[in-house]
Amino acid sequence: MSEVFIGRQPILDRDMHVFAYELKFNQGLNPNKHTLQATEELIKQTEEDIGFQAIVGDHNAMLQLPKELIKKEALPYFEAGNQLVLEIPNNVTKDINVLRNLKELKADGTSIALHDFIDDEASIKLASISDYVKIDIEAHSEMQMKKMLDSLHERGIKVIAEKVETEEMFFYLKKLGFDYFQGYFFTNPVVINGQKLSGNKLTLLQMFAKVNSPDTDFEDLSSIISQDVGLSHKLLVVINNPAAMIPIRVESVVDALKYMGLKRLKFWVNMLLLSNMEDVPQELLTTSLMRAKFCELLADASGNSTDRDSFFLVGLFSNLGAFFKTPIDEIVAEMPLADELKDALIDKKGPMGGALKVLVCIEQTNDTLDSLKFDGMGIGQISNSFMAANAWAQKVITT
């Protein structure tokens, strides 16, 4: 029997702000009554262990459930402030029970997104009860997509582009007229070969290198932070947030070092440096934090716990190329990282590189993932770690 697992992908708007997170309940290639029961159990277990609200944070939730679970009593719990969007397949026009349940859910305020719109009679009929429609951009020509977009927009329906893999594709689809875009395209930015880093970005990269050098001690880090008044202020604001659980009010960088420790303080400095970068979508920072935690969780669960800090750092830095819009090998060349970290980031080599490969696969969220493994871990455990990492990243971002 295929193992049931949950995938998660961000859906961004035309300004690259998060509109929703899609949570897809994958049942493998041959779903049956046993996988349906396993899906119900997975929903219950995830609610108890992590909480679906924690996974999406303050954002909307789009659920792709088996059609048998499209009913009020089977849905995961989300707070009333979040828009819940149910994603329905394009083959339920004759399924009376599903249509009846959709009518009831829509009356209660749930929105509907039609998956894989193909402009046939069944899709058009279901689109009439939908708020959103998803189009697989790989399955249609530009002319076909433009025709569907015009027709759907005339009816007031918002259109989501699926399988958007690169920033270049995002700009093309945005110009074509799509409203929302699904995928990790923002981690694959347009890079101009031979373009040098601007002065500000080069200075920032040099600061990254100093902060994360294994030779940087408390005194060095204090000196680095103190030279940047804005960074010092933001760091003290973060540290004095109740969520940081520091027993006293911290008034100086020296006190911060005393109460937080070098590793924890380096993490917060890294996060603040990344969050200060211009022309970068917020979701890129959230994704980088998620990747860091996910790699750390894989290290803990796979017998690599002695290297958990290195796994975390590799996950955090795996998106640096997108932040700087520069090839990752050029970024890594400027940083004093150990060879195994460089090999993982550039060539996906070694255990840490293997963790990054698994990460990319599960981000893509497709039905062939049921055979995915990492050092004895199956897709179920990997997916649980992925969901836990997403919840952790959402919490950190809102701290």
LINBELKA-V724668 format. One record per run of one state. SS is the DSSP state (hx for helix, st for strand, lp for the rest). FROM is the first residue (numbers start at 1). LEN is the number of residues. If there is no record, write none. Layout:
ss=SS from=FROM len=LEN
ss=SS from=FROM len=LEN
This chain:
ss=lp from=1 len=4
ss=st from=5 len=9
ss=lp from=14 len=4
ss=st from=18 len=9
ss=lp from=27 len=6
ss=hx from=33 len=17
ss=lp from=50 len=2
ss=hx from=52 len=5
ss=lp from=57 len=3
ss=st from=60 len=5
ss=lp from=65 len=2
ss=hx from=67 len=3
ss=lp from=70 len=2
ss=hx from=72 len=3
ss=lp from=75 len=9
ss=st from=84 len=5
ss=lp from=89 len=7
ss=hx from=96 len=12
ss=lp from=108 len=3
ss=st from=111 len=4
ss=lp from=115 len=6
ss=hx from=121 len=7
ss=lp from=128 len=4
ss=st from=132 len=5
ss=hx from=137 len=3
ss=lp from=140 len=2
ss=hx from=142 len=13
ss=lp from=155 len=3
ss=st from=158 len=5
ss=lp from=163 len=4
ss=hx from=167 len=10
ss=lp from=177 len=3
ss=st from=180 len=3
ss=lp from=183 len=2
ss=hx from=185 len=3
ss=lp from=188 len=11
ss=hx from=199 len=14
ss=lp from=213 len=5
ss=hx from=218 len=9
ss=lp from=227 len=2
ss=hx from=229 len=11
ss=lp from=240 len=2
ss=hx from=242 len=3
ss=lp from=245 len=8
ss=hx from=253 len=8
ss=lp from=261 len=1
ss=hx from=262 len=14
ss=lp from=276 len=6
ss=hx from=282 len=20
ss=lp from=302 len=3
ss=hx from=305 len=13
ss=lp from=318 len=2
ss=hx from=320 len=5
ss=lp from=325 len=3
ss=hx from=328 len=6
ss=lp from=334 len=5
ss=hx from=339 len=9
ss=lp from=348 len=2
ss=hx from=350 len=15
ss=lp from=365 len=2
ss=hx from=367 len=5
ss=lp from=372 len=2
ss=st from=374 len=1
ss=lp from=375 len=2
ss=st from=377 len=1
ss=lp from=378 len=1
ss=hx from=379 len=19
ss=lp from=398 len=2
